[in-house]
Amino acid sequence: MSFKKLVGLSVLMSSISAATLSATAYASERLTGTVSLDGSSTVFPVSEAVAEEFLAVQPKVRVTVGVSGTGGGFKKFLAAETDINNASRPIKDKEISIANEKGIEFIELPVAYDGLSVIINKENSWVDSLSVAELKRIWEPNSTVKTWSDIRSNWPDQEIRLYGPGTDSGTFDYFTETINGKSGMSRPDYTASEDDNALVQGVSGDINALGYFGFAYYAANQDKLKVVPIDGGNGPVAPTAITINNGTYEPLSRPVFIYLRKQALGRPEVKAFVEFYINKAGELSTEVGYIPLPEQTYVRAMERITRGEAGTAYTAGAEPSVANLLSAE
């Protein structure tokens, strides 16, 4: 199935009412039990916000949201230790194989757009933009870039100190595949963390730092950081709500996801939570700094839950870009 079908822009607008259930509907039956999420630090702010609002309508359901990175989260998810995995990339073929071996069916649900952001210290006065080629020179394996002047000769002859997500992160996978041409291919000599807040602290405290992470963490820390406009071939563009949504911030714009273990849908508290999540995802993604998907995409996601429609929309090598969504028919 193509991602265009997942987006489902041909769905009749009359179906939208199914995806816009009121908070009263979720509170009509008092539920108990637990719902467990883990995975991407990028998706964490959305999931945490949803969990907090769900608590207001279902106070006896305990929702836990962990941060193990997309890959680390999938390990728990595929061991049936969690109900939902937060993911900043589509599930990989090897993860699908493990799911098949263990008899685990999953439902893939896109929840928001993200513009992966390259950031520098607030006091950095020389970097006005970076091209994709320059990013590759900085981050590729065996990179010879050690100082700012190695990138552009008129920049300071000072050592660059790099910060980025760890290897279990879907953001790491997406960045390395998009910039370096292969997922996981990166220079190793940088400060890595699965906690994006730690990356914020590192870059904000070092004038010679450069790093990358999801847009929400930049948006929440604009007083401490600068974002770097990226030239993807049509001139430098900074990530904003507009440029991420219309696809002009390229090639670092992407949708992010939650993955639901289909077997968990049999528990009323899980079903209620994931329906609540999709109903609230657009509103709450905006509040935490991400970009909502088209309304019809959430309608289609709700239909996948209702039908128990398992599987992924991606084939090997398919790129989870915003352009895929925008070109959907």
Phi and psi in degrees as GROMACS dihedral restraints (atoms count N, CA, C in turn):
[ dihedral_restraints ]
;  ai    aj    ak    al  type     phi  dphi    fc
    3     4     5     6     1   -81.1    20    10
    4     5     6     7     1   160.4    20    10
    6     7     8     9     1   -66.7    20    10
    7     8     9    10     1   -27.3    20    10
    9    10    11    12     1   -59.6    20    10
   10    11    12    13     1   -40.3    20    10
   12    13    14    15     1   -67.1    20    10
   13    14    15    16     1   -36.0    20    10
   15    16    17    18     1   -61.8    20    10
   16    17    18    19     1   -43.1    20    10
   18    19    20    21     1   -61.5    20    10
   19    20    21    22     1   -40.9    20    10
   21    22    23    24     1    62.6    20    10
   22    23    24    25     1    47.6    20    10
   24    25    26    27     1   -69.8    20    10
   25    26    27    28     1    -9.6    20    10
   27    28    29    30     1   -88.5    20    10
   28    29    30    31     1    -2.0    20    10
   30    31    32    33     1   -63.3    20    10
   31    32    33    34     1   136.4    20    10
   33    34    35    36     1   -63.4    20    10
   34    35    36    37     1   138.4    20    10
   36    37    38    39     1   -62.8    20    10
   37    38    39    40     1   -20.9    20    10
   39    40    41    42     1   -64.8    20    10
   40    41    42    43     1   -19.5    20    10
   42    43    44    45     1   -75.2    20    10
   43    44    45    46     1   -14.8    20    10
   45    46    47    48     1   -60.4    20    10
   46    47    48    49     1   -30.8    20    10
   48    49    50    51     1   -59.4    20    10
   49    50    51    52     1   -28.8    20    10
   51    52    53    54     1   -68.7    20    10
   52    53    54    55     1   -23.4    20    10
   54    55    56    57     1   -99.3    20    10
   55    56    57    58     1     0.7    20    10
   57    58    59    60     1  -121.6    20    10
   58    59    60    61     1    45.7    20    10
   60    61    62    63     1   -63.0    20    10
   61    62    63    64     1   143.9    20    10
   63    64    65    66     1   -79.1    20    10
   64    65    66    67     1   161.9    20    10
   66    67    68    69     1   -60.3    20    10
   67    68    69    70     1   -31.7    20    10
   69    70    71    72     1   -60.0    20    10
   70    71    72    73     1   -38.7    20    10
   72    73    74    75     1   -62.3    20    10
   73    74    75    76     1   -38.7    20    10
   75    76    77    78     1   -71.8    20    10
   76    77    78    79     1   -24.9    20    10
   78    79    80    81     1   -92.8    20    10
   79    80    81    82     1    -2.5    20    10
   81    82    83    84     1   -64.7    20    10
   82    83    84    85     1   -27.5    20    10
   84    85    86    87     1  -122.8    20    10
   85    86    87    88     1   122.6    20    10
   87    88    89    90     1   -77.2    20    10
   88    89    90    91     1   118.7    20    10
   90    91    92    93     1  -106.6    20    10
   91    92    93    94     1   160.0    20    10
   93    94    95    96     1  -130.0    20    10
   94    95    96    97     1   175.3    20    10
   96    97    98    99     1   115.5    20    10
   97    98    99   100     1  -165.5    20    10
   99   100   101   102     1  -133.5    20    10
  100   101   102   103     1   152.3    20    10
  102   103   104   105     1  -132.8    20    10
  103   104   105   106     1   127.3    20    10
  105   106   107   108     1  -117.4    20    10
  106   107   108   109     1   130.9    20    10
  108   109   110   111     1  -125.4    20    10
  109   110   111   112     1   150.0    20    10
  111   112   113   114     1  -152.2    20    10
  112   113   114   115     1   178.4    20    10
  114   115   116   117     1   119.7    20    10
  115   116   117   118     1  -133.6    20    10
  117   118   119   120     1   -61.6    20    10
  118   119   120   121     1   132.6    20    10
  120   121   122   123     1   -70.6    20    10
  121   122   123   124     1   -25.4    20    10
  123   124   125   126     1   -66.0    20    10
  124   125   126   127     1   -42.3    20    10
  126   127   128   129     1   -83.1    20    10
  127   128   129   130     1   -17.6    20    10
  129   130   131   132     1   -49.7    20    10
  130   131   132   133     1   -46.9    20    10
  132   133   134   135     1   -59.6    20    10
  133   134   135   136     1   -35.5    20    10
  135   136   137   138     1   -68.6    20    10
  136   137   138   139     1   -48.9    20    10
  138   139   140   141     1   -63.4    20    10
  139   140   141   142     1   -38.6    20    10
  141   142   143   144     1   -64.1    20    10
  142   143   144   145     1   -42.2    20    10
  144   145   146   147     1   -64.5    20    10
  145   146   147   148     1   -40.6    20    10
  147   148   149   150     1   -63.7    20    10
  148   149   150   151     1   -44.6    20    10
  150   151   152   153     1   -60.0    20    10
  151   152   153   154     1   -40.9    20    10
  153   154   155   156     1   -64.5    20    10
  154   155   156   157     1   -41.5    20    10
  156   157   158   159     1   -72.2    20    10
  157   158   159   160     1   -34.3    20    10
  159   160   161   162     1   -64.6    20    10
  160   161   162   163     1   -35.9    20    10
  162   163   164   165     1   -59.0    20    10
  163   164   165   166     1   -31.6    20    10
  165   166   167   168     1   -68.3    20    10
  166   167   168   169     1   -28.1    20    10
  168   169   170   171     1  -103.0    20    10
  169   170   171   172     1   -20.4    20    10
  171   172   173   174     1  -134.7    20    10
  172   173   174   175     1    72.5    20    10
  174   175   176   177     1   -66.6    20    10
  175   176   177   178     1   -15.1    20    10
  177   178   179   180     1   -95.1    20    10
  178   179   180   181     1     0.8    20    10
  180   181   182   183     1   -96.4    20    10
  181   182   183   184     1   127.6    20    10
  183   184   185   186     1   -94.6    20    10
  184   185   186   187     1   117.1    20    10
  186   187   188   189     1  -110.3    20    10
  187   188   189   190     1   124.1    20    10
  189   190   191   192     1  -113.4    20    10
  190   191   192   193     1   137.6    20    10
  192   193   194   195     1  -126.8    20    10
  193   194   195   196     1   109.8    20    10
  195   196   197   198     1   -99.6    20    10
  196   197   198   199     1   170.6    20    10
  198   199   200   201     1  -133.4    20    10
  199   200   201   202     1    96.1    20    10
  201   202   203   204     1  -115.7    20    10
  202   203   204   205     1     6.3    20    10
  204   205   206   207     1    82.2    20    10
  205   206   207   208     1   156.9    20    10
  207   208   209   210     1   -57.3    20    10
  208   209   210   211     1   -48.7    20    10
  210   211   212   213     1   -65.9    20    10
  211   212   213   214     1   -44.4    20    10
  213   214   215   216     1   -63.1    20    10
  214   215   216   217     1   -37.6    20    10
  216   217   218   219     1   -65.1    20    10
  217   218   219   220     1   -40.7    20    10
  219   220   221   222     1   -63.6    20    10
  220   221   222   223     1   -33.6    20    10
  222   223   224   225     1   -60.3    20    10
  223   224   225   226     1   -44.1    20    10
  225   226   227   228     1   -68.2    20    10
  226   227   228   229     1   -42.6    20    10
  228   229   230   231     1   -59.9    20    10
  229   230   231   232     1   -44.2    20    10
  231   232   233   234     1   -78.7    20    10
  232   233   234   235     1   -10.0    20    10
  234   235   236   237     1   -95.1    20    10
  235   236   237   238     1     8.0    20    10
  237   238   239   240     1    60.4    20    10
  238   239   240   241     1    30.0    20    10
  240   241   242   243     1   -88.6    20    10
  241   242   243   244     1   -18.0    20    10
  243   244   245   246     1  -132.0    20    10
  244   245   246   247     1   160.4    20    10
  246   247   248   249     1   -89.0    20    10
  247   248   249   250     1   -33.3    20    10
  249   250   251   252     1  -137.2    20    10
  250   251   252   253     1   138.9    20    10
  252   253   254   255     1  -113.7    20    10
  253   254   255   256     1   126.9    20    10
  255   256   257   258     1   -78.2    20    10
  256   257   258   259     1   131.1    20    10
  258   259   260   261     1  -140.5    20    10
  259   260   261   262     1   130.3    20    10
  261   262   263   264     1   -99.2    20    10
  262   263   264   265     1    18.3    20    10
  264   265   266   267     1  -154.5    20    10
  265   266   267   268     1   162.6    20    10
  267   268   269   270     1   -68.1    20    10
  268   269   270   271     1   157.3    20    10
  270   271   272   273     1   -60.7    20    10
  271   272   273   274     1   141.3    20    10
  273   274   275   276     1   -85.5    20    10
  274   275   276   277     1   158.9    20    10
  276   277   278   279     1   -57.1    20    10
  277   278   279   280     1   -40.6    20    10
  279   280   281   282     1   -67.6    20    10
  280   281   282   283     1   -30.8    20    10
  282   283   284   285     1   -73.2    20    10
  283   284   285   286     1   -35.4    20    10
  285   286   287   288     1   -63.4    20    10
  286   287   288   289     1   -40.5    20    10
  288   289   290   291     1   -61.4    20    10
  289   290   291   292     1   -42.0    20    10
  291   292   293   294     1   -64.2    20    10
  292   293   294   295     1   -42.0    20    10
  294   295   296   297     1   -59.5    20    10
  295   296   297   298     1   -44.6    20    10
  297   298   299   300     1   -62.7    20    10
  298   299   300   301     1   -42.3    20    10
  300   301   302   303     1   -62.1    20    10
  301   302   303   304     1   -35.5    20    10
  303   304   305   306     1   -95.6    20    10
  304   305   306   307     1     0.9    20    10
  306   307   308   309     1    70.0    20    10
  307   308   309   310     1    28.9    20    10
  309   310   311   312     1   -98.2    20    10
  310   311   312   313     1   119.4    20    10
  312   313   314   315     1   -95.5    20    10
  313   314   315   316     1   142.6    20    10
  315   316   317   318     1  -130.6    20    10
  316   317   318   319     1   150.3    20    10
  318   319   320   321     1  -114.5    20    10
  319   320   321   322     1   121.1    20    10
  321   322   323   324     1   -90.5    20    10
  322   323   324   325     1   124.6    20    10
  324   325   326   327     1  -131.1    20    10
  325   326   327   328     1   110.1    20    10
  327   328   329   330     1   -71.2    20    10
  328   329   330   331     1   142.0    20    10
  330   331   332   333     1  -123.5    20    10
  331   332   333   334     1   -23.0    20    10
  333   334   335   336     1  -168.5    20    10
  334   335   336   337     1   168.0    20    10
  336   337   338   339     1   -94.4    20    10
  337   338   339   340     1   147.1    20    10
  339   340   341   342     1  -133.4    20    10
  340   341   342   343     1   143.7    20    10
  342   343   344   345     1  -112.2    20    10
  343   344   345   346     1   101.4    20    10
  345   346   347   348     1   -55.5    20    10
  346   347   348   349     1   126.2    20    10
  348   349   350   351     1  -111.5    20    10
  349   350   351   352     1   132.0    20    10
  351   352   353   354     1   -93.7    20    10
  352   353   354   355     1   126.8    20    10
  354   355   356   357     1  -128.9    20    10
  355   356   357   358     1   153.9    20    10
  357   358   359   360     1  -134.7    20    10
  358   359   360   361     1   171.3    20    10
  360   361   362   363     1   -65.6    20    10
  361   362   363   364     1   147.7    20    10
  363   364   365   366     1   -60.2    20    10
  364   365   366   367     1   -29.1    20    10
  366   367   368   369     1   -87.6    20    10
  367   368   369   370     1    -4.3    20    10
  369   370   371   372     1   -67.9    20    10
  370   371   372   373     1   118.1    20    10
  372   373   374   375     1  -107.7    20    10
  373   374   375   376     1    -1.1    20    10
  375   376   377   378     1  -106.5    20    10
  376   377   378   379     1   -26.7    20    10
  378   379   380   381     1   -85.0    20    10
  379   380   381   382     1   112.9    20    10
  381   382   383   384     1  -103.9    20    10
  382   383   384   385     1   -20.1    20    10
  384   385   386   387     1  -171.3    20    10
  385   386   387   388     1   167.0    20    10
  387   388   389   390     1  -139.4    20    10
  388   389   390   391     1   142.7    20    10
  390   391   392   393     1   -89.8    20    10
  391   392   393   394     1   163.7    20    10
  393   394   395   396     1   -59.9    20    10
  394   395   396   397     1   -38.4    20    10
  396   397   398   399     1   -63.4    20    10
  397   398   399   400     1   -39.4    20    10
  399   400   401   402     1   -67.7    20    10
  400   401   402   403     1   -40.5    20    10
  402   403   404   405     1   -59.8    20    10
  403   404   405   406     1   -40.6    20    10
  405   406   407   408     1   -63.0    20    10
  406   407   408   409     1   -43.8    20    10
  408   409   410   411     1   -60.1    20    10
  409   410   411   412     1   -36.2    20    10
  411   412   413   414     1   -72.0    20    10
  412   413   414   415     1   -44.2    20    10
  414   415   416   417     1  -103.2    20    10
  415   416   417   418     1    -8.4    20    10
  417   418   419   420     1   -68.2    20    10
  418   419   420   421     1   155.6    20    10
  420   421   422   423     1   -59.0    20    10
  421   422   423   424     1   144.6    20    10
  423   424   425   426     1    61.5    20    10
  424   425   426   427     1    27.4    20    10
  426   427   428   429     1   -59.3    20    10
  427   428   429   430     1   139.6    20    10
  429   430   431   432     1   -96.4    20    10
  430   431   432   433     1     2.3    20    10
  432   433   434   435     1   -76.3    20    10
  433   434   435   436     1   115.1    20    10
  435   436   437   438     1  -118.1    20    10
  436   437   438   439     1   -31.4    20    10
  438   439   440   441     1  -124.4    20    10
  439   440   441   442     1   165.6    20    10
  441   442   443   444     1   -61.8    20    10
  442   443   444   445     1   -35.4    20    10
  444   445   446   447     1   -69.3    20    10
  445   446   447   448     1   -16.3    20    10
  447   448   449   450     1   -70.7    20    10
  448   449   450   451     1   -19.8    20    10
  450   451   452   453     1   -88.9    20    10
  451   452   453   454     1   -53.3    20    10
  453   454   455   456     1  -136.0    20    10
  454   455   456   457     1   131.9    20    10
  456   457   458   459     1   -62.7    20    10
  457   458   459   460     1   -24.4    20    10
  459   460   461   462     1   -88.3    20    10
  460   461   462   463     1     1.7    20    10
  462   463   464   465     1   -88.1    20    10
  463   464   465   466     1   161.4    20    10
  465   466   467   468     1   -60.4    20    10
  466   467   468   469     1   146.8    20    10
  468   469   470   471     1   -85.7    20    10
  469   470   471   472     1    63.0    20    10
  471   472   473   474     1  -126.1    20    10
  472   473   474   475     1   145.6    20    10
  474   475   476   477     1   -64.8    20    10
  475   476   477   478     1   132.6    20    10
  477   478   479   480     1   -82.6    20    10
  478   479   480   481     1   135.2    20    10
  480   481   482   483     1  -115.2    20    10
  481   482   483   484     1   120.9    20    10
  483   484   485   486     1  -100.2    20    10
  484   485   486   487     1   143.4    20    10
  486   487   488   489     1  -132.4    20    10
  487   488   489   490     1   139.8    20    10
  489   490   491   492     1  -168.0    20    10
  490   491   492   493     1   173.4    20    10
  492   493   494   495     1   -70.5    20    10
  493   494   495   496     1   158.3    20    10
  495   496   497   498     1   -75.2    20    10
  496   497   498   499     1   175.6    20    10
  498   499   500   501     1   -72.6    20    10
  499   500   501   502     1   -13.4    20    10
  501   502   503   504     1   -85.2    20    10
  502   503   504   505     1    -2.5    20    10
  504   505   506   507     1   -85.0    20    10
  505   506   507   508     1   136.4    20    10
  507   508   509   510     1   -67.3    20    10
  508   509   510   511     1   -27.6    20    10
  510   511   512   513     1   -65.1    20    10
  511   512   513   514     1   -41.6    20    10
  513   514   515   516     1   -60.0    20    10
  514   515   516   517     1   -46.9    20    10
  516   517   518   519     1   -58.8    20    10
  517   518   519   520     1   -47.1    20    10
  519   520   521   522     1   -66.4    20    10
  520   521   522   523     1   -45.3    20    10
  522   523   524   525     1   -62.8    20    10
  523   524   525   526     1   -47.6    20    10
  525   526   527   528     1   -66.5    20    10
  526   527   528   529     1   -37.9    20    10
  528   529   530   531     1   -68.0    20    10
  529   530   531   532     1   -42.6    20    10
  531   532   533   534     1   -72.0    20    10
  532   533   534   535     1   -41.7    20    10
  534   535   536   537     1   -89.8    20    10
  535   536   537   538     1   -43.5    20    10
  537   538   539   540     1  -100.1    20    10
  538   539   540   541     1    -5.2    20    10
  540   541   542   543     1    92.0    20    10
  541   542   543   544     1    -7.0    20    10
  543   544   545   546     1  -153.6    20    10
  544   545   546   547     1   132.4    20    10
  546   547   548   549     1   -60.3    20    10
  547   548   549   550     1   130.7    20    10
  549   550   551   552     1    88.5    20    10
  550   551   552   553     1    -5.6    20    10
  552   553   554   555     1   -89.2    20    10
  553   554   555   556     1   108.6    20    10
  555   556   557   558     1  -157.4    20    10
  556   557   558   559     1   153.3    20    10
  558   559   560   561     1   -63.1    20    10
  559   560   561   562     1   143.9    20    10
  561   562   563   564     1   -92.3    20    10
  562   563   564   565     1   -12.7    20    10
  564   565   566   567     1   -88.5    20    10
  565   566   567   568     1    66.5    20    10
  567   568   569   570     1  -142.8    20    10
  568   569   570   571     1   161.7    20    10
  570   571   572   573     1   -81.3    20    10
  571   572   573   574     1   114.9    20    10
  573   574   575   576     1  -108.3    20    10
  574   575   576   577     1   144.3    20    10
  576   577   578   579     1  -156.0    20    10
  577   578   579   580     1   142.1    20    10
  579   580   581   582     1   -79.6    20    10
  580   581   582   583     1   -10.6    20    10
  582   583   584   585     1   -97.9    20    10
  583   584   585   586     1   107.8    20    10
  585   586   587   588     1   -63.5    20    10
  586   587   588   589     1   -27.5    20    10
  588   589   590   591     1   -64.9    20    10
  589   590   591   592     1   -33.0    20    10
  591   592   593   594     1   -67.1    20    10
  592   593   594   595     1   -35.6    20    10
  594   595   596   597     1   -68.4    20    10
  595   596   597   598     1   -40.0    20    10
  597   598   599   600     1   -57.5    20    10
  598   599   600   601     1   -46.9    20    10
  600   601   602   603     1   -63.4    20    10
  601   602   603   604     1   -41.4    20    10
  603   604   605   606     1   -63.1    20    10
  604   605   606   607     1   -48.0    20    10
  606   607   608   609     1   -71.2    20    10
  607   608   609   610     1   -38.9    20    10
  609   610   611   612     1   -68.4    20    10
  610   611   612   613     1   -18.4    20    10
  612   613   614   615     1  -101.8    20    10
  613   614   615   616     1    10.0    20    10
  615   616   617   618     1  -144.4    20    10
  616   617   618   619     1   112.8    20    10
  618   619   620   621     1   -63.2    20    10
  619   620   621   622     1   -23.3    20    10
  621   622   623   624     1   -99.7    20    10
  622   623   624   625     1    17.8    20    10
  624   625   626   627     1   -90.2    20    10
  625   626   627   628     1   151.2    20    10
  627   628   629   630     1  -144.4    20    10
  628   629   630   631     1   135.9    20    10
  630   631   632   633     1  -151.4    20    10
  631   632   633   634     1  -176.0    20    10
  633   634   635   636     1  -150.5    20    10
  634   635   636   637     1   146.9    20    10
  636   637   638   639     1  -169.3    20    10
  637   638   639   640     1  -175.5    20    10
  639   640   641   642     1   -67.4    20    10
  640   641   642   643     1   154.2    20    10
  642   643   644   645     1   -59.3    20    10
  643   644   645   646     1   -35.4    20    10
  645   646   647   648     1   -60.1    20    10
  646   647   648   649     1   -35.2    20    10
  648   649   650   651     1   -74.0    20    10
  649   650   651   652     1   -31.9    20    10
  651   652   653   654     1   -68.2    20    10
  652   653   654   655     1   -46.5    20    10
  654   655   656   657     1   -58.7    20    10
  655   656   657   658     1   -34.1    20    10
  657   658   659   660     1   -81.1    20    10
  658   659   660   661     1    -9.6    20    10
  660   661   662   663     1  -131.7    20    10
  661   662   663   664     1    32.9    20    10
  663   664   665   666     1   -63.8    20    10
  664   665   666   667     1   -22.9    20    10
  666   667   668   669     1   -74.9    20    10
  667   668   669   670     1   -14.9    20    10
  669   670   671   672     1  -110.0    20    10
  670   671   672   673     1   -18.8    20    10
  672   673   674   675     1  -132.6    20    10
  673   674   675   676     1   161.2    20    10
  675   676   677   678     1  -114.5    20    10
  676   677   678   679     1   142.2    20    10
  678   679   680   681     1   -96.6    20    10
  679   680   681   682     1   144.7    20    10
  681   682   683   684     1  -100.0    20    10
  682   683   684   685     1   120.9    20    10
  684   685   686   687     1   -61.3    20    10
  685   686   687   688     1   140.0    20    10
  687   688   689   690     1  -113.2    20    10
  688   689   690   691     1   133.3    20    10
  690   691   692   693     1   -97.1    20    10
  691   692   693   694     1   104.2    20    10
  693   694   695   696     1   -91.6    20    10
  694   695   696   697     1    10.2    20    10
  696   697   698   699     1   125.0    20    10
  697   698   699   700     1   -12.4    20    10
  699   700   701   702     1  -122.8    20    10
  700   701   702   703     1    27.8    20    10
  702   703   704   705     1    95.7    20    10
  703   704   705   706     1   157.9    20    10
  705   706   707   708     1   -65.6    20    10
  706   707   708   709     1   136.2    20    10
  708   709   710   711     1  -136.1    20    10
  709   710   711   712     1   130.5    20    10
  711   712   713   714     1   -90.4    20    10
  712   713   714   715     1   149.2    20    10
  714   715   716   717     1   -72.0    20    10
  715   716   717   718     1   126.9    20    10
  717   718   719   720     1  -142.7    20    10
  718   719   720   721     1   171.9    20    10
  720   721   722   723     1   -57.0    20    10
  721   722   723   724     1   -37.3    20    10
  723   724   725   726     1   -74.1    20    10
  724   725   726   727     1   -48.5    20    10
  726   727   728   729     1   -70.7    20    10
  727   728   729   730     1   -30.5    20    10
  729   730   731   732     1   -70.7    20    10
  730   731   732   733     1   -43.4    20    10
  732   733   734   735     1   -68.2    20    10
  733   734   735   736     1   -37.7    20    10
  735   736   737   738     1   -93.0    20    10
  736   737   738   739     1     1.5    20    10
  738   739   740   741     1    84.9    20    10
  739   740   741   742     1     3.4    20    10
  741   742   743   744     1   -79.9    20    10
  742   743   744   745     1   -18.1    20    10
  744   745   746   747     1   -85.7    20    10
  745   746   747   748     1    94.6    20    10
  747   748   749   750     1  -132.1    20    10
  748   749   750   751     1   152.8    20    10
  750   751   752   753     1  -100.1    20    10
  751   752   753   754     1    25.0    20    10
  753   754   755   756     1  -103.2    20    10
  754   755   756   757     1    19.7    20    10
  756   757   758   759     1   -96.7    20    10
  757   758   759   760     1   145.4    20    10
  759   760   761   762     1  -160.7    20    10
  760   761   762   763     1   153.4    20    10
  762   763   764   765     1   -81.8    20    10
  763   764   765   766     1   154.5    20    10
  765   766   767   768     1  -120.7    20    10
  766   767   768   769     1   163.2    20    10
  768   769   770   771     1  -137.2    20    10
  769   770   771   772     1   164.2    20    10
  771   772   773   774     1  -121.2    20    10
  772   773   774   775     1   147.7    20    10
  774   775   776   777     1  -115.5    20    10
  775   776   777   778     1   124.2    20    10
  777   778   779   780     1  -103.5    20    10
  778   779   780   781     1   130.5    20    10
  780   781   782   783     1   -74.6    20    10
  781   782   783   784     1   116.4    20    10
  783   784   785   786     1   -57.6    20    10
  784   785   786   787     1   -36.7    20    10
  786   787   788   789     1   -61.0    20    10
  787   788   789   790     1   -25.7    20    10
  789   790   791   792     1   -77.0    20    10
  790   791   792   793     1   -14.8    20    10
  792   793   794   795     1   -63.6    20    10
  793   794   795   796     1   -19.0    20    10
  795   796   797   798     1   -69.7    20    10
  796   797   798   799     1   -13.3    20    10
  798   799   800   801     1   -93.2    20    10
  799   800   801   802     1   121.9    20    10
  801   802   803   804     1   -56.1    20    10
  802   803   804   805     1   -35.3    20    10
  804   805   806   807     1   -68.7    20    10
  805   806   807   808     1   -33.9    20    10
  807   808   809   810     1   -70.7    20    10
  808   809   810   811     1   -45.4    20    10
  810   811   812   813     1   -60.2    20    10
  811   812   813   814     1   -45.0    20    10
  813   814   815   816     1   -63.5    20    10
  814   815   816   817     1   -41.2    20    10
  816   817   818   819     1   -66.0    20    10
  817   818   819   820     1   -45.7    20    10
  819   820   821   822     1   -70.8    20    10
  820   821   822   823     1   -32.6    20    10
  822   823   824   825     1   -66.0    20    10
  823   824   825   826     1   -41.9    20    10
  825   826   827   828     1   -61.1    20    10
  826   827   828   829     1   -41.3    20    10
  828   829   830   831     1   -58.8    20    10
  829   830   831   832     1   -51.2    20    10
  831   832   833   834     1   -66.1    20    10
  832   833   834   835     1   -36.9    20    10
  834   835   836   837     1   -63.9    20    10
  835   836   837   838     1   -33.1    20    10
  837   838   839   840     1  -100.4    20    10
  838   839   840   841     1    -8.9    20    10
  840   841   842   843     1   -58.5    20    10
  841   842   843   844     1   -43.3    20    10
  843   844   845   846     1   -63.2    20    10
  844   845   846   847     1   -48.2    20    10
  846   847   848   849     1   -63.2    20    10
  847   848   849   850     1   -47.6    20    10
  849   850   851   852     1   -78.2    20    10
  850   851   852   853     1   -27.1    20    10
  852   853   854   855     1   -64.1    20    10
  853   854   855   856     1   -36.1    20    10
  855   856   857   858     1   -64.3    20    10
  856   857   858   859     1   -43.4    20    10
  858   859   860   861     1   -63.3    20    10
  859   860   861   862     1   -31.8    20    10
  861   862   863   864     1   -99.9    20    10
  862   863   864   865     1     5.6    20    10
  864   865   866   867     1   106.2    20    10
  865   866   867   868     1     7.6    20    10
  867   868   869   870     1  -103.1    20    10
  868   869   870   871     1  -178.6    20    10
  870   871   872   873     1  -115.0    20    10
  871   872   873   874     1   126.5    20    10
  873   874   875   876     1   -64.2    20    10
  874   875   876   877     1   150.7    20    10
  876   877   878   879     1   -79.6    20    10
  877   878   879   880     1   166.9    20    10
  879   880   881   882     1   -57.7    20    10
  880   881   882   883     1   144.6    20    10
  882   883   884   885     1   -53.4    20    10
  883   884   885   886     1   -38.4    20    10
  885   886   887   888     1   -63.6    20    10
  886   887   888   889     1   -26.6    20    10
  888   889   890   891     1   -66.9    20    10
  889   890   891   892     1   -38.6    20    10
  891   892   893   894     1   -70.2    20    10
  892   893   894   895     1   -34.1    20    10
  894   895   896   897     1   -60.2    20    10
  895   896   897   898     1   -46.0    20    10
  897   898   899   900     1   -64.5    20    10
  898   899   900   901     1   -38.7    20    10
  900   901   902   903     1   -63.2    20    10
  901   902   903   904     1   -41.8    20    10
  903   904   905   906     1   -63.4    20    10
  904   905   906   907     1   -36.6    20    10
  906   907   908   909     1   -64.9    20    10
  907   908   909   910     1   -37.9    20    10
  909   910   911   912     1   -62.8    20    10
  910   911   912   913     1   -38.0    20    10
  912   913   914   915     1   -66.4    20    10
  913   914   915   916     1   -48.8    20    10
  915   916   917   918     1   -59.2    20    10
  916   917   918   919     1   -40.7    20    10
  918   919   920   921     1   -87.1    20    10
  919   920   921   922     1    -9.4    20    10
  921   922   923   924     1    63.3    20    10
  922   923   924   925     1    40.9    20    10
  924   925   926   927     1   -80.8    20    10
  925   926   927   928     1   100.6    20    10
  927   928   929   930     1   -87.2    20    10
  928   929   930   931     1   161.6    20    10
  930   931   932   933     1   112.1    20    10
  931   932   933   934     1   175.9    20    10
  933   934   935   936     1  -113.3    20    10
  934   935   936   937     1   152.6    20    10
  936   937   938   939     1   -86.0    20    10
  937   938   939   940     1    -5.3    20    10
  939   940   941   942     1  -106.2    20    10
  940   941   942   943     1   142.2    20    10
  942   943   944   945     1  -103.0    20    10
  943   944   945   946     1   168.0    20    10
  945   946   947   948     1   -55.0    20    10
  946   947   948   949     1   128.9    20    10
  948   949   950   951     1    87.1    20    10
  949   950   951   952     1    -6.9    20    10
  951   952   953   954     1   -69.6    20    10
  952   953   954   955     1   134.5    20    10
  954   955   956   957     1   -93.0    20    10
  955   956   957   958     1   127.4    20    10
  957   958   959   960     1   -80.1    20    10
  958   959   960   961     1    64.8    20    10
  960   961   962   963     1   -96.4    20    10
  961   962   963   964     1   157.3    20    10
  963   964   965   966     1   -62.4    20    10
  964   965   966   967     1   -30.3    20    10
  966   967   968   969     1   -58.8    20    10
  967   968   969   970     1   -33.9    20    10
  969   970   971   972     1   -58.1    20    10
  970   971   972   973     1   -44.9    20    10
  972   973   974   975     1   -67.0    20    10
  973   974   975   976     1   -43.9    20    10
  975   976   977   978     1   -68.4    20    10
  976   977   978   979     1   -26.8    20    10
  978   979   980   981     1   -91.2    20    10
  979   980   981   982     1     1.9    20    10
  981   982   983   984     1   -64.4    20    10
  982   983   984   985     1   146.6    20    10
